[in-house]
């Protein structure tokens, strides 16, 4: 679980505890949230540089009148300046 989901779940459980007496559930969730998942990356893990070769136009939005937007995503790993 990532931190935001875990935090929301813990907050929801805390609200349950305050409304009713679910002490066992609270301590079980507290114990689970502080346990180690052992999800660390090994030290000899190879570094990857798999970048895309092109710029991606990910979204096009038409607003009112002449308002239009293009969203571009640069996954190449290179720095592009406008007009280059």
C-alpha positions in Angstrom: 0.0 0.0 0.0 1.3 3.5 -0.7 1.3 6.1 2.1 -1.8 8.0 1.1 -4.0 4.9 0.9 -2.5 3.5 4.1 -3.1 6.9 5.8 -6.7 7.1 4.6 -7.4 3.6 5.8 -5.9 4.3 9.2 -8.0 7.5 9.5 -11.1 5.6 8.5 -10.3 2.9 11.1 -9.7 5.6 13.7 -13.2 7.1 13.0 -14.7 3.6 13.5 -12.9 3.3 16.8 -14.1 6.6 18.1 -17.7 5.7 17.1 -17.6 2.2 18.5 -15.3 0.1 20.6 -13.2 -1.7 18.0 -9.9 -1.8 19.9 -8.7 -5.1 18.5 -9.2 -3.8 14.9 -7.3 -0.6 15.7 -4.3 -2.5 17.2 -4.3 -5.0 14.3 -4.2 -2.1 11.7 -1.6 -0.3 13.8 0.6 -3.4 13.9 0.2 -4.0 10.1 1.0 -0.4 9.2 4.3 -0.5 11.1 5.4 -3.9 9.8 8.2 -4.3 7.3 7.2 -5.3 3.7 10.8 -6.0 2.6 10.2 -4.3 -0.7 13.6 -2.7 -1.1 15.6 -2.9 -4.3 18.8 -5.0 -4.2 22.1 -3.2 -4.3 23.2 -5.0 -7.5 20.0 -4.1 -9.4 20.9 -2.9 -12.9 20.1 0.7 -13.7 17.8 1.1 -16.7 17.7 4.0 -19.1 14.9 2.9 -21.4 13.7 6.3 -22.6 11.3 6.9 -25.4 12.7 8.2 -28.7 9.8 10.7 -29.4 7.7 13.4 -27.7 4.1 12.3 -27.1 1.1 14.5 -27.5 -1.0 13.1 -24.6 -4.0 15.4 -24.5 -5.9 17.8 -26.7 -8.6 20.1 -25.1 -10.9 22.5 -26.9 -12.2 25.3 -24.7 -14.6 28.1 -25.5 -14.0 30.4 -28.4 -10.4 30.0 -29.7 -9.0 28.4 -26.5 -7.3 25.1 -27.3 -4.6 23.2 -25.5 -2.1 20.5 -26.4 -0.4 18.6 -23.6 3.0 17.2 -24.6 5.0 14.6 -22.6 8.8 14.4 -22.9 9.9 10.8 -22.1 13.1 11.0 -24.0 15.4 12.1 -21.2 16.6 15.0 -23.2 15.9 18.7 -22.6 13.9 20.4 -25.4 13.6 24.2 -25.6 10.6 25.8 -27.4 11.5 26.6 -31.0 14.3 24.1 -31.3 
